[in-house]
Each structure stands twice: as structure tokens, then as C-alpha cells.
Amino acid sequence: MMRRTLFVMLTCAVWLLAFAAPPVLAAEPGTGQNTVTPTKTKVHAKKPHHGKAPHPAKAHQDSAARRPDTQGPLSLVVVGDIMLEDGPMDAMRKGQDPFAGFASLFAGADIRIGNLECVVATTGSPEDDKPNVFRVHPRALKYIKRHFDAVGLANNHSGDFGPQAFAQMLGLLKHNQIGVYGGGMNLSEAHTPWIIERKGVRVAILGYDEFQPRSFEADTDRPGVAWSEDSQVLRDIRAARSVHKADVVIPVMHWGWEDPIANDRQRQLARLMIDAGADAVIGGHPHQLQDTERYKGKPIFYSLGNFVFDGFPLPINYLGWALRMELDKTGVQNIKVHVSHIGPTGLPKPGKVLADPTLR
């Protein structure tokens, strides 16, 4: 009886010690394991790897290496006007990628955006009395999605086939997971920035049109573009920081005349936007390059010119810039300009890479 009692007591003691001891495999405090919840970011899907499955330890190391860098910098590529009808559409029908010449630049960037200066839809009717209207088949989205994270709709052609076609385009872009700035299903959406976070830097992109027709403007119950009203633009920029908590705010403008030098209106508004908190101002619409400058240390590109476009009579219309900007939480740190030479069918090919022209 005594032996049985001792055996029971020893067994109980062993079990108590086992549960009281700390687990040998638990992560030690301060190692960083299981202590950080990664910010959800939009990432580009990679092709599936069909080879040998990685070792579990190697897979864990790779996962840790891919965590967003909380310091930045991140790279943003911005291009000018993209019109995919006519020559570019003919190329796509043949299976040719109209952006292929700049594929490596896009692939090496964290964020890629550009101004989509045509309607992507199958419905709608052309606007009366408008001399040039552009509409392309949704098959073009295959190529846009391949190279761009978001497109700007605040321009004088995205409404060429009416609100119904504009709404269809918004739906198609959303279905293809392509972001939008400068347009929406109503006035509020059109003025809401596109927000994206990469490498711990939260970026807000806004878009505005101030080239007629103003009938393309969104309303409380009508899809359309964000129109450029100074007071509203400044409120949107401030809200991008205060409401949307952006670290970097960049408005993209559709403005100016078809001249090589920006006009007084462009300069006045660019300065107002920077005074309101914009970190850079980027413009388009003149279908040619315009001058650049710095205001309070912030870069201003008044027009990047065309990027994919045909049908123009002059050589200056077939030269554009693709900007590569490095951003961190304090704003724009480095800029390089990749020159684009557009062929007669509207497709761009890369040229020289230039130092930041705003510092000249």
C-alpha cells in the first residue's frame, strides 16, 4: 500500500513539473517573431513556381525578407497621356503590348500610374459637337493591368461617350483591380484620393481636370471627373493628410495650353497646392513637354507630354517623359526622367535617362 501511495505521489509531481515549466519551443521575448502584423498592401502576383517546394525554414526567411520596409524609400513611376485608340488599338489586336518598351521601368517600380485619356467601354454614344472622341475595347485592360496600379480619369476625354460609358469603365477598372483617381460614380468619389501604402509610406494621389467640357464633371448622382475648383482642391489636399492619413500627397492635373511654357494659371495653382501640403505637382494635357521648377523645395512638372498617343502633326508631340520618383515619409527624395520617343503608331520607346530637371 505504501509503495502504491509513493508511486501515485511521484507521478503527480512529474505532471505538475511538466505543466509548470515554460515551453521549450516558444519564441523568446524581443526576438520579433509573431509581434508585427504586416500592413495589408497591394502586391503584384508572381508566377507560380512549379519546382521543388522550399524548406520550411527557408520559406520563413523569405517571408521575413519580404516584409514592408518601414523606412522606405519607395519608387513611383508616373507617365503622361495614354490614348489607346487607332494605332495602339491596332497593335493590341495583333497581340502587341503597347507599353512593352517601358516594361522594365514599370516592373522595377513599387507604384505605377498614368493618365488614361480615352474611354474603356462598349456602351454609350459620342458627345455631340466634340471633334475628337476616343473609346477602346475592354481588351485593352489586359495591358493596363499588367503595367499600372492606377490610372487617372480627370481629363477631357474620359467622358467622351457619356455617363453610362464612364460608369461601365469604372466597373471594368474595379473588376480588374486597377485603381482610379480623379473620377468616380459621384462627386464625393471623384474627389476622394487613391490611397496606396508601400514600404511603410502611405501615398495619396488626387486628380483634377480644368479643360473643357465641364459637362464631364461628376455630380451628387452622376459619374464623372473631379473638376479643378481651387478651394475644393485645397480642401482635398488637406483632407488627404488629416482624414486619409497620407504621408505623401501628389495632385495630378489636366491643364494648360498646347505651349512649351506653363501659363500663369498653372503656376498660381501649383503654388497654392504646395502651400496646402502637396509634396509634388504633376501635369498633363498640352500634348508636349513643358517647363519644370521647384517651389519651397517641392518639384513641379507642368506637363509630361504624351506617352501612348498618335495622330499629331509635330515632332514635339511625340516626345514625353516617364518620371521615376523616390518617396519616403518626408516627401520626394530623388527624381529621374526617362525620355520616351513615340513612334508613328503611338507606341513609346525608351530614350535617355536624365537627372532631375527641376534642380537645374
Secondary structure, 3 states (H helix, E strand, C coil): CHHHHHHHHHHHHHHHHHHHCCCCCCCCCCCCCCCCCCCCCCCCCCCCCCCCCCCHHHHHHHHHHCCCCCCCCEEEEEEEEECCCCHHHHHHHCCCCCCHHHHHHHHCCCEEEEEECCEECCCCCCCCCCCCCCEECHHHHHHHHHHCCEEECCCCCCCCCHHHHHHHHHHHHHHCCCEEECEECCHHHHCCCEEEEECCEEEEEEEEECCCCHHHECECCECEECECCHHHHHHHHHHHHHCCCCCEEEEEEECCCCCCCCCHHHHHHHHHHHHHCCCCEEEECCCCECCEEEECCEEEECCECEEECCCCCCHHHHEEEEEEEEEECCEEEEEEEEEEEECCCCCEEEEEEEECHHHC
